[in-house]
Each structure stands twice: as structure tokens, then as C-alpha cells.
Amino acid sequence: MTPHPPALPRSPQDLKKESKLDTLSVLHYVMSGLNLLMVLFIILHGLIMITVFSSFIATSGVAEPGRSPRAVGLDELPAPQTANSGIAGEKAPELAEENETTGVTEPPSTTPAAGNGQSAEPDIPKFVLPIMYLLYFTLGLAGAALAVGNFLSGRYLKRREKRRFCTVVAAVNCLHFPLGTALGVFTLVTLTGPEMDELYAAHSKAR
């Protein structure tokens, strides 16, 4: 039978430090779960935005310099024909003579002229979609890396090992404001203290 490692000293100070590390371990597991939720939100948001922009690009077509694709067909459309168009054409000279004799002038038409080269909706360049794919992929990959890093850091804190790895993850968490910043600062302050050198050294010898 292999002898069991000697029991570590359990002074009140050691118990307090052990309690801090256990709390940090649980908080890193919680942060890992929040990072996974963030990755799911990024995926859902990316699918919605890419679908919307794809539909806009499909309906707008390819933009040509100086002319909108939505206004191209308006120049070639025939004038709308109505049932009273022939009657109005016959009465047009008579109405003009009556206006000249009475002095009444017709108000200017407020209907915008078709085919003036202006579009009601802006055209979206096709290079927007690859940029969006790259952006959402990068954000999702960063969130997944944070989730894995926090999970491993919580596990190593519980086992009192790989202190340097936990310090690096804590520094990266400081960029994730505000929860990650609070957790990262708390972890850095706890792990970089001189009292942790003795605690980790004692656990390393006990293995």
C-alpha cells in the first residue's frame, strides 16, 4: 500500500485562503456558463442580421455608378393608361382655352418624376456580407475561448494547480466589463499575494 500524503497544516489563515480559492473556482464556472450564453446570443444575432442583409442585397441588385438599380426600370416603363385617358386627351385643348380666358392657372404637380436616378432605399454593397461573417465568427470564437478558459481555470483553482494559467485567464477576464473585470481583478489580487506561494507549494509537495 502506498502511504497517503501528509495532511496539510490547517491554520485559520490557510482556511481563509482555501475558502477564497474555492469561491473563485465557483465564480469561474459561473463565468464560463455566461460566456456560453454569450456565444449562443452571437450566433442567433448573426443569423438574423445576415438573413436581413442578404434579403436587402438580393432585392437591391448590383449598384452602378451614378444610377440606382431600382430606378433603372422606371425610365423604360410606359405611362399608365386609364379609362379616362382618351377623354382627358380630347378635352385638354378645351380646358386650356378656358384657362386662358378665365386666367386660372393649374397648380404644379407634386408627384415626383420617375426615373430621376434616385432610389427610396439605399443600395448595400455585396462586400458587407463577408465582413459580417468574419465579425460574427471572430466574436463567437472569442466567446468560446473565454468559456473554455474560465472552465479550466475554475477546475485548476479547485485543485490548487497551474497558477500561472489562472492568472492569464484572470487578466483576459478584465477586458470583459463589468462582470469579467470584477472577477479578473479579484482573482489577480488573490493569486498574486505572497501568502499564495506557500499554499501552492504545500499542495504541490502533497501530490
Secondary structure, DSSP 8 states (H G I E B T S, - for coil): -----------HHHHHHHHHHHHHHHHHHHHHHHHHHHHHHHHHHHHHHHHHHHHHHHHH---BTTB-HHHHHHHHS-----TTHHHHHHHHHHHHHHHHHHT-------S--TTSS--SS----TTHHHHHHHHHHHHHHHHHHHHHHHHHHHHHHHHT--HHHHHHHHHHHTTSTTHHHHHHHHHHHHHTSTHHHHHHHHHHHH-
